């Protein structure tokens, strides 16, 4: 991996938290992701399943983590099964983790090769009543193909039809939503790399550059700083493209007078950052651009203040909507009659700000985390309001990543990334 090794104590803590939530006489299994083919003998770069990484730190294909806190054999209460490395693999692919390295990475003491999984798993199933499956019930999940986890679940149900089945998701969602200190440090590292990319781009953007050239500048800086690259597909949209919320073609020329929206973030050690900045291609904001930009910034600043312990997700978004409504009235984009006659299910402000303001951030860009219970300290959220005016071919979104504190306003992990109008203009014209 490009990133520096993470202290195994993080993964030891994570496993203890998960095991403490398991039912008596139960077992939980976590599989790594598949490697996906692109055709012929080519594959996509491997991406580890975030749950097995969260619990073990193992960043390698064909890995299985088993947690069985009540196992009669104490050595089998935590087990990692790995693909056995050999000289052929070492020469052609690079050596995989050996047993000692796996323990150093994860803190798991019992390491076996994959060919021993079925036998040991059968023994453990004879001792337990409940099997936890590593299912994906994320509210934005989009799974269109059978995964390694799906295949395991199908086989296990057929082989052990009398066992009770439970879901890992409710446990893992609650745990991953509240970050450990070490995780916040890793997200901060990802944010710091993103800052380097943005500062590089501020000196690069000018009329005539292509959106993909800007994407390349970010990629250069990210890879240079131990990141695998983008935490998600980057959005580099100039002019009208900035009004397309998930514009990812990044193939148009940036023209003088346009605003350029960049929703990009570096990953680091599988942890995401998520930043949006919108800058004037020509290096200076027009009066209109300044007004809309400042309105978005005002909403972001006010929304950030509300991310404190006890805040309820739905109420938070309603309050942000009220703030956005006030700003849009000030800009003349909506009037009082629009507000008075609005559909409560689609308020007037939604014409110009149609997406949510925040989401959990962590090992996934749209991370696991509770949404129906009050917010608690060490949750990490994005704050990303925007105003999109199609008739003016102008879209402005601003986004930072913040950590809820026990008291007071959240900590902004992107506080060092330029966002004020004056600073952006200065840096673009230095």
Long-range contacts (C-beta under 8 A, 24 or more apart in sequence): 1-59, 1-269, 2-223, 2-226, 2-227, 2-228, 3-226, 3-227, 3-268, 3-269, 4-226, 4-269, 5-104, 5-105, 6-57, 6-105, 6-182, 6-186, 6-269, 7-182, 8-57, 8-104, 8-105, 8-106, 8-107, 9-107, 9-182, 10-57, 10-180, 10-182, 10-183, 11-54, 11-55, 11-56, 11-57, 11-105, 11-106, 11-107, 12-107, 13-180, 14-54, 14-55, 14-175, 14-180, 15-55, 15-56, 15-67, 15-78, 15-107, 15-108, 17-175, 18-55, 18-67, 18-168, 18-171, 18-172, 18-175, 19-67, 19-69, 21-171, 21-174, 21-175, 22-67, 22-69, 22-130, 22-132, 22-171, 23-129, 23-130, 23-166, 24-70, 25-70, 25-127, 25-128, 25-129, 25-130, 26-68, 26-69, 26-70, 26-128, 26-129, 26-130, 26-131, 26-132, 26-166, 27-66, 27-67, 27-68, 27-124, 27-125, 27-128, 27-130, 27-131, 27-132, 28-66, 28-67, 28-68, 28-131, 28-132, 28-134, 28-168, 29-64, 29-65, 29-66, 29-121, 29-131, 29-132, 29-133, 29-134, 29-152, 29-156, 30-55, 30-56, 30-64, 30-65, 30-66, 30-67, 30-134, 30-168, 31-63, 31-64, 31-134, 31-147, 31-148, 31-149, 31-152, 32-58, 32-60, 32-61, 32-62, 32-63, 32-64, 32-148, 33-61, 33-147, 33-148, 34-61, 34-147, 34-148, 35-61, 45-228, 48-270, 49-134, 49-149, 50-176, 50-270, 50-363, 50-364, 51-134, 51-168, 51-172, 51-176, 52-134, 53-270, 53-363, 54-172, 54-175, 54-176, 54-363, 56-80, 56-105, 56-106, 56-108, 57-105, 57-106, 58-82, 58-97, 58-102, 58-105, 58-106, 59-270, 60-96, 60-97, 62-114, 64-114, 64-117, 65-108, 66-120, 66-121, 66-124, 68-124, 68-127, 68-128, 70-127, 70-128, 71-124, 71-127, 72-127, 75-109, 75-110, 76-110, 76-120, 76-123, 76-124, 78-108, 78-109, 78-110, 79-108, 79-110, 79-111, 79-112, 79-120, 80-106, 80-108, 80-110, 80-111, 80-112, 81-111, 81-112, 81-113, 81-114, 81-116, 81-117, 82-111, 82-112, 82-113, 82-114, 83-113, 83-114, 84-113, 84-114, 84-115, 125-160, 125-163, 128-163, 129-163, 129-164, 130-163, 130-164, 130-165, 130-166, 131-156, 131-160, 131-163, 131-164, 131-165, 131-166, 132-166, 132-167, 132-168, 132-171, 133-165, 133-166, 133-167, 133-168, 134-168, 134-169, 134-172, 135-167, 135-168, 135-169, 136-169, 137-167, 137-169, 137-170, 137-173, 138-169, 138-173, 138-364, 138-366, 138-368, 139-371, 140-366, 169-368, 172-368, 173-368, 173-369, 173-370, 174-369, 174-370, 176-362, 176-363, 176-367, 176-368, 176-369, 177-360, 177-362, 177-367, 177-368, 177-369, 177-370, 177-379, 178-369, 178-376, 178-377, 178-378, 178-379, 179-362, 179-378, 179-379, 179-380, 179-403, 180-378, 183-271, 183-362, 184-378, 184-380, 184-403, 184-413, 186-268, 186-269, 186-271, 187-268, 187-271, 187-272, 187-273, 187-361, 187-362, 187-380, 187-401, 187-413, 188-413, 189-268, 189-269, 189-271, 190-227, 190-231, 190-265, 190-266, 190-267, 190-268, 190-269, 190-271, 190-272, 190-273, 191-265, 191-266, 191-273, 191-275, 191-401, 191-413, 191-414, 191-417, 192-416, 193-221, 193-222, 193-225, 193-226, 193-227, 193-266, 193-268, 193-273, 194-222, 194-264, 194-265, 194-266, 194-273, 194-275, 194-414, 194-417, 195-414, 195-416, 195-417, 196-221, 196-225, 197-221, 197-222, 197-264, 197-266, 198-262, 198-264, 198-275, 198-277, 198-417, 198-418, 199-418, 199-427, 201-262, 202-279, 202-418, 202-424, 202-427, 202-428, 203-427, 203-428, 203-430, 205-254, 205-260, 205-279, 205-281, 205-283, 205-428, 206-254, 206-281, 206-282, 206-283, 207-254, 207-255, 207-256, 207-281, 207-282, 208-253, 208-254, 208-255, 209-253, 209-254, 210-251, 210-252, 210-253, 210-254, 211-236, 211-237, 211-238, 211-241, 211-249, 211-250, 211-251, 211-252, 211-253, 211-254, 212-236, 212-250, 212-251, 214-250, 214-254, 214-260, 214-262, 215-250, 215-264, 218-262, 218-264, 218-266, 222-266, 225-266, 226-268, 227-266, 227-267, 227-268, 228-267, 229-266, 229-267, 230-264, 230-265, 230-266, 230-267, 231-265, 231-266, 231-267, 231-272, 231-273, 231-274, 231-365, 232-265, 232-272, 232-274, 232-365, 234-262, 234-263, 234-264, 235-261, 235-262, 235-263, 235-264, 235-276, 236-260, 236-261, 236-262, 236-264, 237-261, 237-262, 237-395, 238-281, 239-393, 239-394, 240-390, 240-393, 240-395, 241-395, 242-278, 242-388, 242-393, 242-394, 242-395, 242-396, 242-397, 243-388, 243-389, 243-390, 243-393, 243-394, 243-395, 244-395, 245-354, 245-355, 245-388, 254-281, 255-281, 256-281, 256-282, 257-281, 257-282, 257-286, 258-393, 259-289, 259-394, 259-395, 259-396, 261-395, 261-396, 261-397, 263-397, 263-399, 265-365, 270-363, 271-362, 271-363, 272-361, 272-362, 272-363, 272-364, 272-365, 272-367, 273-361, 273-401, 273-413, 273-414, 274-361, 274-365, 274-382, 274-384, 274-399, 274-401, 275-399, 275-400, 275-401, 275-414, 275-417, 276-384, 276-386, 276-397, 276-398, 276-399, 277-398, 277-399, 277-417, 277-418, 277-419, 277-424, 278-395, 278-396, 278-397, 278-398, 279-424, 279-428, 280-424, 280-425, 280-428, 283-425, 283-428, 283-429, 284-425, 284-428, 284-429, 285-421, 285-425, 288-392, 288-394, 289-394, 289-396, 290-421, 291-331, 292-331, 292-387, 292-389, 292-394, 292-396, 293-396, 293-398, 293-421, 294-421, 295-327, 295-328, 295-330, 295-331, 295-387, 296-327, 296-385, 296-386, 296-387, 296-396, 296-397, 296-398, 297-398, 297-419, 297-420, 298-323, 298-327, 299-323, 299-324, 299-327, 299-385, 300-383, 300-384, 300-385, 300-398, 300-399, 300-400, 303-357, 303-358, 303-383, 303-385, 304-383, 304-400, 304-402, 304-409, 304-410, 304-412, 305-409, 307-358, 307-375, 307-381, 307-383, 307-402, 307-404, 307-409, 307-410, 308-375, 308-404, 308-405, 308-408, 308-409, 308-410, 309-374, 309-375, 309-376, 309-377, 309-404, 309-406, 310-374, 310-375, 311-374, 311-375, 312-374, 312-375, 313-371, 313-372, 313-375, 316-357, 316-358, 317-356, 317-357, 317-358, 320-357, 320-385, 321-347, 321-349, 321-350, 321-353, 324-349, 324-352, 324-353, 324-385, 324-387, 325-349, 327-387, 328-352, 328-353, 328-387, 331-387, 333-387, 333-389, 352-387, 352-388, 352-389, 353-385, 353-386, 353-387, 353-388, 354-388, 355-384, 355-386, 357-383, 357-384, 357-385, 358-382, 358-383, 358-384, 361-401, 375-404, 376-404, 377-404, 377-405, 377-406, 378-403, 378-404, 379-403, 379-404, 380-404, 380-413, 381-410
